[in-house]
Amino acid sequence: MDVSQIEFGIDSFGDLPRDDRGEIVSHAQAIRATVTEAVLADQIGVDVIALGEHHRPEFAISTPETVLAGIATATERIRLASGVTVLSSDDPVRVFQRFATVDALSDGRAEVILGRGSFTESFPLFGYDLKDYDVLFEEKIDLFHRLLEEGPVTWEGTTRAALHETDVYPKTDSGRLRTWVGVGGSPQSVIRTARYGFGLMLAIIGGAPDRFAPYVELYRRASEQLGTTAQPVGMHSPGFIAATDDEARATFYPGYKVIRDRIGAQRGWPPLRPEEFEAEVEHGSLYVGSVSTVAAKIAHAIRTLGAGRFDMIYSAAGAVSATARLRSIELYGTQVIPRVRELLAEQPTLAAVGR
């Protein structure tokens, strides 16, 4: 892959920002803020916006494709992705139909990132049993793969009604939705992604990115052995950009700690300590700092993994103000991305030499 073809995106779960008075906004306001952020990203040349599906009070977006449809009519070039669609607790036919509709509204800019999700609230909410966790995803990703061919589908499983020579509408103009699978570090998930010929999107939210290098190699090796075509590998990680490193850290840390500790309490993690945060910023997968600091760190991660796409989760600290988030996106699109391209042009990456 040529370095100029490496893509840069932004991700959000619809985290609730603060308004100019310092108050946390409503879910409705957060959704409208996401559309505003997407419009800015479109105007400054960011390649993709990906919206995650959650069913928790901290996050406003439960139906990414609905928000993406709104963004589609207000933008011209930015691609519109989920990040992720929790396929296990959804219906593959409806997922296909919704994203085909977004694709029509956006003139071919929709793409889907499928996943199991990082939380399990959707299972009881939609009447699924967690004991079926594995079979739900296995069967539904198989059906979705068949639906992508956009022809009559015959399929039978245990998790939904069978289909026999069934056509699903609407069709896309291109004939196929671009599809990825979000993977958090399971070798089985990597091999499954390769088996279906989907793109691999690595969710790297902690630790050094180089620990994911074996998964990239596994994906490429499995694709070759299974006779599918390996797609460019993507990665997404939290980030925040400000005028200086100190300002970025001071702005990002309080809200990030609140969210991290709230989730951690449910998963048995100890509260986040300042020194852990600093270590993650310095050596891990928090891309927090000035333009030069974040650009250098992104370039290093892309080189390390040979990634063809980097997405920054720009809203990971929900308590950051809406104004600061917009400024971070602006710096990312107008200064960080061009600087990363310059750094990558100076030193070839694994992606650039086709690894």
Contacts in CASP RR format, 6 or more apart in sequence:
PFRMAT RR
TARGET T0000
AUTHOR 0000-0000-0000
METHOD contacts of the structure
MODEL  1
MDVSQIEFGIDSFGDLPRDDRGEIVSHAQAIRATVTEAVLADQIGVDVIA
LGEHHRPEFAISTPETVLAGIATATERIRLASGVTVLSSDDPVRVFQRFA
TVDALSDGRAEVILGRGSFTESFPLFGYDLKDYDVLFEEKIDLFHRLLEE
GPVTWEGTTRAALHETDVYPKTDSGRLRTWVGVGGSPQSVIRTARYGFGL
MLAIIGGAPDRFAPYVELYRRASEQLGTTAQPVGMHSPGFIAATDDEARA
TFYPGYKVIRDRIGAQRGWPPLRPEEFEAEVEHGSLYVGSVSTVAAKIAH
AIRTLGAGRFDMIYSAAGAVSATARLRSIELYGTQVIPRVRELLAEQPTL
AAVGR
1 232 0 8 1.000
1 308 0 8 1.000
1 351 0 8 1.000
1 352 0 8 1.000
1 354 0 8 1.000
2 352 0 8 1.000
3 341 0 8 1.000
3 344 0 8 1.000
3 345 0 8 1.000
3 348 0 8 1.000
3 349 0 8 1.000
3 351 0 8 1.000
3 352 0 8 1.000
4 341 0 8 1.000
5 308 0 8 1.000
6 302 0 8 1.000
6 307 0 8 1.000
6 308 0 8 1.000
6 309 0 8 1.000
6 310 0 8 1.000
6 341 0 8 1.000
6 344 0 8 1.000
6 349 0 8 1.000
6 351 0 8 1.000
7 47 0 8 1.000
7 48 0 8 1.000
7 232 0 8 1.000
7 308 0 8 1.000
7 309 0 8 1.000
7 310 0 8 1.000
8 46 0 8 1.000
8 47 0 8 1.000
8 48 0 8 1.000
8 309 0 8 1.000
8 310 0 8 1.000
8 311 0 8 1.000
8 312 0 8 1.000
8 332 0 8 1.000
8 333 0 8 1.000
8 337 0 8 1.000
8 340 0 8 1.000
9 41 0 8 1.000
9 46 0 8 1.000
9 47 0 8 1.000
9 48 0 8 1.000
9 49 0 8 1.000
9 50 0 8 1.000
9 309 0 8 1.000
9 310 0 8 1.000
9 311 0 8 1.000
9 312 0 8 1.000
10 37 0 8 1.000
10 41 0 8 1.000
10 46 0 8 1.000
10 48 0 8 1.000
10 49 0 8 1.000
10 50 0 8 1.000
10 311 0 8 1.000
10 312 0 8 1.000
10 313 0 8 1.000
10 314 0 8 1.000
10 329 0 8 1.000
10 332 0 8 1.000
11 49 0 8 1.000
11 50 0 8 1.000
11 51 0 8 1.000
11 52 0 8 1.000
11 83 0 8 1.000
11 236 0 8 1.000
11 311 0 8 1.000
11 312 0 8 1.000
11 313 0 8 1.000
11 314 0 8 1.000
11 315 0 8 1.000
12 34 0 8 1.000
12 37 0 8 1.000
12 49 0 8 1.000
12 50 0 8 1.000
12 51 0 8 1.000
12 52 0 8 1.000
12 61 0 8 1.000
12 313 0 8 1.000
12 314 0 8 1.000
12 315 0 8 1.000
13 51 0 8 1.000
13 52 0 8 1.000
13 54 0 8 1.000
13 58 0 8 1.000
13 59 0 8 1.000
13 60 0 8 1.000
13 61 0 8 1.000
13 313 0 8 1.000
13 315 0 8 1.000
14 30 0 8 1.000
14 31 0 8 1.000
14 33 0 8 1.000
14 34 0 8 1.000
14 51 0 8 1.000
14 52 0 8 1.000
14 59 0 8 1.000
14 60 0 8 1.000
14 61 0 8 1.000
14 315 0 8 1.000
15 30 0 8 1.000
15 58 0 8 1.000
15 59 0 8 1.000
15 60 0 8 1.000
15 259 0 8 1.000
15 315 0 8 1.000
15 316 0 8 1.000
15 317 0 8 1.000
15 318 0 8 1.000
16 24 0 8 1.000
16 25 0 8 1.000
16 26 0 8 1.000
16 27 0 8 1.000
16 30 0 8 1.000
16 58 0 8 1.000
16 59 0 8 1.000
16 60 0 8 1.000
16 318 0 8 1.000
17 24 0 8 1.000
17 25 0 8 1.000
17 30 0 8 1.000
17 33 0 8 1.000
17 315 0 8 1.000
17 318 0 8 1.000
17 319 0 8 1.000
17 320 0 8 1.000
17 321 0 8 1.000
17 322 0 8 1.000
17 325 0 8 1.000
18 24 0 8 1.000
18 25 0 8 1.000
18 319 0 8 1.000
18 320 0 8 1.000
18 321 0 8 1.000
18 322 0 8 1.000
19 25 0 8 1.000
19 29 0 8 1.000
19 321 0 8 1.000
19 322 0 8 1.000
20 321 0 8 1.000
20 322 0 8 1.000
20 323 0 8 1.000
22 321 0 8 1.000
24 319 0 8 1.000
25 33 0 8 1.000
25 322 0 8 1.000
27 60 0 8 1.000
28 60 0 8 1.000
30 60 0 8 1.000
31 60 0 8 1.000
31 61 0 8 1.000
31 67 0 8 1.000
33 322 0 8 1.000
33 325 0 8 1.000
34 51 0 8 1.000
34 60 0 8 1.000
34 61 0 8 1.000
34 67 0 8 1.000
34 71 0 8 1.000
35 67 0 8 1.000
35 70 0 8 1.000
35 71 0 8 1.000
35 74 0 8 1.000
36 322 0 8 1.000
36 326 0 8 1.000
37 49 0 8 1.000
37 314 0 8 1.000
37 325 0 8 1.000
37 326 0 8 1.000
37 329 0 8 1.000
38 49 0 8 1.000
38 71 0 8 1.000
38 74 0 8 1.000
38 75 0 8 1.000
38 78 0 8 1.000
39 71 0 8 1.000
39 74 0 8 1.000
39 75 0 8 1.000
40 326 0 8 1.000
40 329 0 8 1.000
40 330 0 8 1.000
41 49 0 8 1.000
41 78 0 8 1.000
41 329 0 8 1.000
41 333 0 8 1.000
42 49 0 8 1.000
42 75 0 8 1.000
42 76 0 8 1.000
42 77 0 8 1.000
42 78 0 8 1.000
44 329 0 8 1.000
44 330 0 8 1.000
44 333 0 8 1.000
44 334 0 8 1.000
45 77 0 8 1.000
45 78 0 8 1.000
45 333 0 8 1.000
45 337 0 8 1.000
46 78 0 8 1.000
46 329 0 8 1.000
46 332 0 8 1.000
46 333 0 8 1.000
46 337 0 8 1.000
47 78 0 8 1.000
47 79 0 8 1.000
47 309 0 8 1.000
48 78 0 8 1.000
48 79 0 8 1.000
48 80 0 8 1.000
48 81 0 8 1.000
48 111 0 8 1.000
48 309 0 8 1.000
48 311 0 8 1.000
49 68 0 8 1.000
49 71 0 8 1.000
49 78 0 8 1.000
49 79 0 8 1.000
49 80 0 8 1.000
49 81 0 8 1.000
50 81 0 8 1.000
50 82 0 8 1.000
50 83 0 8 1.000
50 113 0 8 1.000
50 236 0 8 1.000
50 311 0 8 1.000
51 61 0 8 1.000
51 64 0 8 1.000
51 67 0 8 1.000
51 68 0 8 1.000
51 81 0 8 1.000
51 82 0 8 1.000
51 83 0 8 1.000
52 59 0 8 1.000
52 61 0 8 1.000
52 64 0 8 1.000
52 82 0 8 1.000
52 83 0 8 1.000
52 84 0 8 1.000
52 85 0 8 1.000
53 61 0 8 1.000
53 62 0 8 1.000
53 63 0 8 1.000
53 64 0 8 1.000
53 82 0 8 1.000
53 83 0 8 1.000
53 84 0 8 1.000
53 85 0 8 1.000
53 86 0 8 1.000
53 117 0 8 1.000
53 122 0 8 1.000
54 61 0 8 1.000
54 62 0 8 1.000
54 119 0 8 1.000
54 121 0 8 1.000
55 62 0 8 1.000
55 119 0 8 1.000
55 121 0 8 1.000
55 122 0 8 1.000
55 125 0 8 1.000
56 119 0 8 1.000
56 121 0 8 1.000
58 259 0 8 1.000
58 262 0 8 1.000
58 318 0 8 1.000
61 67 0 8 1.000
64 82 0 8 1.000
64 83 0 8 1.000
64 85 0 8 1.000
65 82 0 8 1.000
65 85 0 8 1.000
65 98 0 8 1.000
65 99 0 8 1.000
65 101 0 8 1.000
65 102 0 8 1.000
68 80 0 8 1.000
68 81 0 8 1.000
68 82 0 8 1.000
68 102 0 8 1.000
68 106 0 8 1.000
68 110 0 8 1.000
69 101 0 8 1.000
69 102 0 8 1.000
69 105 0 8 1.000
70 105 0 8 1.000
71 78 0 8 1.000
71 80 0 8 1.000
72 80 0 8 1.000
72 102 0 8 1.000
72 105 0 8 1.000
72 106 0 8 1.000
72 109 0 8 1.000
72 110 0 8 1.000
73 105 0 8 1.000
75 106 0 8 1.000
77 109 0 8 1.000
78 109 0 8 1.000
79 106 0 8 1.000
79 109 0 8 1.000
79 110 0 8 1.000
79 111 0 8 1.000
80 102 0 8 1.000
80 106 0 8 1.000
80 109 0 8 1.000
80 110 0 8 1.000
80 111 0 8 1.000
81 110 0 8 1.000
81 111 0 8 1.000
81 112 0 8 1.000
81 113 0 8 1.000
81 180 0 8 1.000
82 99 0 8 1.000
82 112 0 8 1.000
82 113 0 8 1.000
82 114 0 8 1.000
83 113 0 8 1.000
83 182 0 8 1.000
83 201 0 8 1.000
83 236 0 8 1.000
84 113 0 8 1.000
84 114 0 8 1.000
84 115 0 8 1.000
84 117 0 8 1.000
84 182 0 8 1.000
84 201 0 8 1.000
85 95 0 8 1.000
85 112 0 8 1.000
85 113 0 8 1.000
85 114 0 8 1.000
85 115 0 8 1.000
86 115 0 8 1.000
86 116 0 8 1.000
86 117 0 8 1.000
86 122 0 8 1.000
87 95 0 8 1.000
87 114 0 8 1.000
87 115 0 8 1.000
87 116 0 8 1.000
87 137 0 8 1.000
87 140 0 8 1.000
87 141 0 8 1.000
87 144 0 8 1.000
88 115 0 8 1.000
88 116 0 8 1.000
88 117 0 8 1.000
88 122 0 8 1.000
88 123 0 8 1.000
88 128 0 8 1.000
88 133 0 8 1.000
88 136 0 8 1.000
88 137 0 8 1.000
88 140 0 8 1.000
89 122 0 8 1.000
89 123 0 8 1.000
89 125 0 8 1.000
89 126 0 8 1.000
89 127 0 8 1.000
89 128 0 8 1.000
89 136 0 8 1.000
90 122 0 8 1.000
90 126 0 8 1.000
90 140 0 8 1.000
91 140 0 8 1.000
91 160 0 8 1.000
92 140 0 8 1.000
92 141 0 8 1.000
92 143 0 8 1.000
92 144 0 8 1.000
92 147 0 8 1.000
92 160 0 8 1.000
93 143 0 8 1.000
93 147 0 8 1.000
93 163 0 8 1.000
93 168 0 8 1.000
95 112 0 8 1.000
95 144 0 8 1.000
96 144 0 8 1.000
96 147 0 8 1.000
96 148 0 8 1.000
96 168 0 8 1.000
96 177 0 8 1.000
97 168 0 8 1.000
97 169 0 8 1.000
97 170 0 8 1.000
99 110 0 8 1.000
99 111 0 8 1.000
99 112 0 8 1.000
99 177 0 8 1.000
100 110 0 8 1.000
100 169 0 8 1.000
100 170 0 8 1.000
100 171 0 8 1.000
100 172 0 8 1.000
100 177 0 8 1.000
101 170 0 8 1.000
102 109 0 8 1.000
102 110 0 8 1.000
103 109 0 8 1.000
103 110 0 8 1.000
103 172 0 8 1.000
103 173 0 8 1.000
103 174 0 8 1.000
103 177 0 8 1.000
104 170 0 8 1.000
104 172 0 8 1.000
104 173 0 8 1.000
107 173 0 8 1.000
108 172 0 8 1.000
108 173 0 8 1.000
108 174 0 8 1.000
110 177 0 8 1.000
110 178 0 8 1.000
111 177 0 8 1.000
111 178 0 8 1.000
111 179 0 8 1.000
111 180 0 8 1.000
112 177 0 8 1.000
112 178 0 8 1.000
112 179 0 8 1.000
112 180 0 8 1.000
113 179 0 8 1.000
113 180 0 8 1.000
113 181 0 8 1.000
113 182 0 8 1.000
113 201 0 8 1.000
114 141 0 8 1.000
114 144 0 8 1.000
114 179 0 8 1.000
114 180 0 8 1.000
114 181 0 8 1.000
114 182 0 8 1.000
114 198 0 8 1.000
115 137 0 8 1.000
115 181 0 8 1.000
115 182 0 8 1.000
116 133 0 8 1.000
116 137 0 8 1.000
118 203 0 8 1.000
120 130 0 8 1.000
122 128 0 8 1.000
123 129 0 8 1.000
123 130 0 8 1.000
123 133 0 8 1.000
124 130 0 8 1.000
128 136 0 8 1.000
132 159 0 8 1.000
135 158 0 8 1.000
135 159 0 8 1.000
136 159 0 8 1.000
138 192 0 8 1.000
139 157 0 8 1.000
139 158 0 8 1.000
139 159 0 8 1.000
139 160 0 8 1.000
140 159 0 8 1.000
140 160 0 8 1.000
141 181 0 8 1.000
141 192 0 8 1.000
141 196 0 8 1.000
142 155 0 8 1.000
143 153 0 8 1.000
143 155 0 8 1.000
143 160 0 8 1.000
143 163 0 8 1.000
144 179 0 8 1.000
145 196 0 8 1.000
145 198 0 8 1.000
146 153 0 8 1.000
146 155 0 8 1.000
147 153 0 8 1.000
147 168 0 8 1.000
148 176 0 8 1.000
148 177 0 8 1.000
148 179 0 8 1.000
149 176 0 8 1.000
150 168 0 8 1.000
150 171 0 8 1.000
150 172 0 8 1.000
150 175 0 8 1.000
150 176 0 8 1.000
151 167 0 8 1.000
151 168 0 8 1.000
152 165 0 8 1.000
152 166 0 8 1.000
152 167 0 8 1.000
153 163 0 8 1.000
153 165 0 8 1.000
153 166 0 8 1.000
153 167 0 8 1.000
153 168 0 8 1.000
154 163 0 8 1.000
154 164 0 8 1.000
154 165 0 8 1.000
154 166 0 8 1.000
155 162 0 8 1.000
155 163 0 8 1.000
156 162 0 8 1.000
156 163 0 8 1.000
179 198 0 8 1.000
179 199 0 8 1.000
180 198 0 8 1.000
180 199 0 8 1.000
180 200 0 8 1.000
180 201 0 8 1.000
180 231 0 8 1.000
180 234 0 8 1.000
181 189 0 8 1.000
181 192 0 8 1.000
181 193 0 8 1.000
181 196 0 8 1.000
181 198 0 8 1.000
181 199 0 8 1.000
181 200 0 8 1.000
181 201 0 8 1.000
182 189 0 8 1.000
182 193 0 8 1.000
182 200 0 8 1.000
182 201 0 8 1.000
182 202 0 8 1.000
182 203 0 8 1.000
183 189 0 8 1.000
183 190 0 8 1.000
183 193 0 8 1.000
183 200 0 8 1.000
183 201 0 8 1.000
183 202 0 8 1.000
183 203 0 8 1.000
183 215 0 8 1.000
184 202 0 8 1.000
184 203 0 8 1.000
184 204 0 8 1.000
185 202 0 8 1.000
185 203 0 8 1.000
185 212 0 8 1.000
185 215 0 8 1.000
187 215 0 8 1.000
187 218 0 8 1.000
190 200 0 8 1.000
190 215 0 8 1.000
190 218 0 8 1.000
190 219 0 8 1.000
190 222 0 8 1.000
191 218 0 8 1.000
191 222 0 8 1.000
193 199 0 8 1.000
193 200 0 8 1.000
193 219 0 8 1.000
194 200 0 8 1.000
194 218 0 8 1.000
194 219 0 8 1.000
194 222 0 8 1.000
194 223 0 8 1.000
194 226 0 8 1.000
194 228 0 8 1.000
194 230 0 8 1.000
195 222 0 8 1.000
195 226 0 8 1.000
195 228 0 8 1.000
196 228 0 8 1.000
197 223 0 8 1.000
197 228 0 8 1.000
197 229 0 8 1.000
197 230 0 8 1.000
197 231 0 8 1.000
198 231 0 8 1.000
199 231 0 8 1.000
199 232 0 8 1.000
199 233 0 8 1.000
199 234 0 8 1.000
200 215 0 8 1.000
200 216 0 8 1.000
200 219 0 8 1.000
200 231 0 8 1.000
200 233 0 8 1.000
200 234 0 8 1.000
201 233 0 8 1.000
201 234 0 8 1.000
201 235 0 8 1.000
201 236 0 8 1.000
201 309 0 8 1.000
201 311 0 8 1.000
202 212 0 8 1.000
202 215 0 8 1.000
202 216 0 8 1.000
202 233 0 8 1.000
202 234 0 8 1.000
202 235 0 8 1.000
202 236 0 8 1.000
202 305 0 8 1.000
202 307 0 8 1.000
203 236 0 8 1.000
204 212 0 8 1.000
204 235 0 8 1.000
204 236 0 8 1.000
204 237 0 8 1.000
204 285 0 8 1.000
204 301 0 8 1.000
205 237 0 8 1.000
205 238 0 8 1.000
205 285 0 8 1.000
205 313 0 8 1.000
206 237 0 8 1.000
206 280 0 8 1.000
206 284 0 8 1.000
206 285 0 8 1.000
206 286 0 8 1.000
207 280 0 8 1.000
207 283 0 8 1.000
207 284 0 8 1.000
207 285 0 8 1.000
208 283 0 8 1.000
208 284 0 8 1.000
208 285 0 8 1.000
209 235 0 8 1.000
209 237 0 8 1.000
209 284 0 8 1.000
209 285 0 8 1.000
209 301 0 8 1.000
209 304 0 8 1.000
209 305 0 8 1.000
210 304 0 8 1.000
210 305 0 8 1.000
212 235 0 8 1.000
212 305 0 8 1.000
213 304 0 8 1.000
213 305 0 8 1.000
216 233 0 8 1.000
216 305 0 8 1.000
216 306 0 8 1.000
216 307 0 8 1.000
219 230 0 8 1.000
219 233 0 8 1.000
220 230 0 8 1.000
220 355 0 8 1.000
223 229 0 8 1.000
223 230 0 8 1.000
224 230 0 8 1.000
232 307 0 8 1.000
232 308 0 8 1.000
232 309 0 8 1.000
232 351 0 8 1.000
233 305 0 8 1.000
233 306 0 8 1.000
233 307 0 8 1.000
233 308 0 8 1.000
233 309 0 8 1.000
233 351 0 8 1.000
234 307 0 8 1.000
234 308 0 8 1.000
234 309 0 8 1.000
234 310 0 8 1.000
234 311 0 8 1.000
235 301 0 8 1.000
235 305 0 8 1.000
235 307 0 8 1.000
235 309 0 8 1.000
235 310 0 8 1.000
235 311 0 8 1.000
236 310 0 8 1.000
236 311 0 8 1.000
236 312 0 8 1.000
236 313 0 8 1.000
237 285 0 8 1.000
237 286 0 8 1.000
237 287 0 8 1.000
237 301 0 8 1.000
237 310 0 8 1.000
237 311 0 8 1.000
237 312 0 8 1.000
237 313 0 8 1.000
238 256 0 8 1.000
238 285 0 8 1.000
238 286 0 8 1.000
238 287 0 8 1.000
238 288 0 8 1.000
238 312 0 8 1.000
238 313 0 8 1.000
238 316 0 8 1.000
238 317 0 8 1.000
239 252 0 8 1.000
239 286 0 8 1.000
239 287 0 8 1.000
239 288 0 8 1.000
239 294 0 8 1.000
239 312 0 8 1.000
239 313 0 8 1.000
239 314 0 8 1.000
239 316 0 8 1.000
239 328 0 8 1.000
240 248 0 8 1.000
240 251 0 8 1.000
240 252 0 8 1.000
240 287 0 8 1.000
240 288 0 8 1.000
240 289 0 8 1.000
240 314 0 8 1.000
240 316 0 8 1.000
240 317 0 8 1.000
240 320 0 8 1.000
240 328 0 8 1.000
241 248 0 8 1.000
241 288 0 8 1.000
241 289 0 8 1.000
241 290 0 8 1.000
241 291 0 8 1.000
241 294 0 8 1.000
241 327 0 8 1.000
241 328 0 8 1.000
241 331 0 8 1.000
241 332 0 8 1.000
241 336 0 8 1.000
242 248 0 8 1.000
242 251 0 8 1.000
242 289 0 8 1.000
242 290 0 8 1.000
242 324 0 8 1.000
242 327 0 8 1.000
242 328 0 8 1.000
242 331 0 8 1.000
243 290 0 8 1.000
244 289 0 8 1.000
244 290 0 8 1.000
245 288 0 8 1.000
245 289 0 8 1.000
245 290 0 8 1.000
245 293 0 8 1.000
248 288 0 8 1.000
248 289 0 8 1.000
248 290 0 8 1.000
248 293 0 8 1.000
249 277 0 8 1.000
249 278 0 8 1.000
249 281 0 8 1.000
249 288 0 8 1.000
249 289 0 8 1.000
251 317 0 8 1.000
251 320 0 8 1.000
251 324 0 8 1.000
252 286 0 8 1.000
252 288 0 8 1.000
252 316 0 8 1.000
252 317 0 8 1.000
252 320 0 8 1.000
253 274 0 8 1.000
253 277 0 8 1.000
253 317 0 8 1.000
254 317 0 8 1.000
254 319 0 8 1.000
255 317 0 8 1.000
255 318 0 8 1.000
255 319 0 8 1.000
255 320 0 8 1.000
256 272 0 8 1.000
256 277 0 8 1.000
256 286 0 8 1.000
256 316 0 8 1.000
256 317 0 8 1.000
256 318 0 8 1.000
257 271 0 8 1.000
257 272 0 8 1.000
257 277 0 8 1.000
258 318 0 8 1.000
258 319 0 8 1.000
259 316 0 8 1.000
259 317 0 8 1.000
259 318 0 8 1.000
260 269 0 8 1.000
260 272 0 8 1.000
261 271 0 8 1.000
261 272 0 8 1.000
263 269 0 8 1.000
277 286 0 8 1.000
280 286 0 8 1.000
281 288 0 8 1.000
281 289 0 8 1.000
285 301 0 8 1.000
287 294 0 8 1.000
287 297 0 8 1.000
287 298 0 8 1.000
287 312 0 8 1.000
288 294 0 8 1.000
291 331 0 8 1.000
291 335 0 8 1.000
291 336 0 8 1.000
291 339 0 8 1.000
292 339 0 8 1.000
294 332 0 8 1.000
294 336 0 8 1.000
295 335 0 8 1.000
295 336 0 8 1.000
295 339 0 8 1.000
295 340 0 8 1.000
295 343 0 8 1.000
296 343 0 8 1.000
298 310 0 8 1.000
298 312 0 8 1.000
298 336 0 8 1.000
298 340 0 8 1.000
299 340 0 8 1.000
299 343 0 8 1.000
299 344 0 8 1.000
301 307 0 8 1.000
301 310 0 8 1.000
302 308 0 8 1.000
302 310 0 8 1.000
302 340 0 8 1.000
302 344 0 8 1.000
302 349 0 8 1.000
302 351 0 8 1.000
303 344 0 8 1.000
303 347 0 8 1.000
303 349 0 8 1.000
303 350 0 8 1.000
305 350 0 8 1.000
306 349 0 8 1.000
306 350 0 8 1.000
306 351 0 8 1.000
306 355 0 8 1.000
307 349 0 8 1.000
307 351 0 8 1.000
308 351 0 8 1.000
310 340 0 8 1.000
312 332 0 8 1.000
314 325 0 8 1.000
314 328 0 8 1.000
314 329 0 8 1.000
314 332 0 8 1.000
315 325 0 8 1.000
320 328 0 8 1.000
344 352 0 8 1.000
END
